[in-house]
């Protein structure tokens, strides 16, 4: 588990978890198209969720530094 967390060089474990979940969403969107059809929006919805999860830590840190 520590090896997976270190793969993204995150600032915290929470950031690494966001990145790993985002990667899982991307993989599901590209590989498992029949399985992705069960989610709202299908593969496109999973890509959107993955992008949101990938950018959330960056937006959070930016807002924290700005204010």
C-alpha positions in Angstrom: 0.0 0.0 0.0 2.8 2.4 0.8 4.3 1.8 -2.6 1.0 2.8 -4.3 0.9 5.9 -2.1 4.4 6.9 -3.0 3.8 6.5 -6.8 2.1 9.9 -7.0 4.4 11.7 -4.5 1.5 13.2 -2.7 1.6 15.8 0.1 -0.6 13.6 2.3 -2.3 10.2 2.3 -5.7 11.8 1.6 -4.3 13.3 -1.7 -2.9 9.9 -2.7 -6.3 8.3 -2.1 -8.0 10.9 -4.3 -5.4 10.2 -7.1 -5.8 6.4 -6.8 -9.6 6.7 -7.0 -9.3 9.0 -10.0 -7.1 6.4 -11.8 -9.6 3.7 -11.0 -12.3 5.8 -12.6 -10.2 6.4 -15.7 -9.4 2.6 -16.0 -13.1 1.7 -15.6 -14.1 4.3 -18.2 -11.6 2.9 -20.8 -11.6 -0.9 -20.1 -14.9 -1.9 -18.8 -17.4 -0.2 -21.1 -20.3 -2.7 -20.3 -19.7 -2.2 -16.6 -19.4 1.6 -17.0 -22.9 1.6 -18.6 -24.4 1.0 -15.1 -23.1 4.4 -13.9 -25.0 7.6 -14.7 -23.4 9.1 -17.9 -21.6 5.9 -18.7 -17.9 6.2 -19.6 -18.1 9.9 -20.0 -19.5 10.3 -16.5 -16.6 8.2 -15.1 -14.1 10.4 -16.9 -15.7 13.5 -15.4 -15.7 12.0 -11.9 -12.0 11.0 -12.4 -11.1 14.5 -13.5 -12.9 16.1 -10.6 -11.1 13.7 -8.1 -7.8 14.4 -9.8 -8.1 18.2 -9.6 -9.8 18.4 -6.1 -6.6 18.3 -4.0 -5.0 21.0 -6.3 -8.0 23.3 -6.0 -8.2 22.7 -2.3 -4.5 23.6 -1.7 -4.8 26.6 -4.0 -7.8 28.0 -2.2 -6.1 27.3 1.2 -3.0 29.2 0.1 -5.0 32.1 -1.4 -7.1 32.8 1.6 
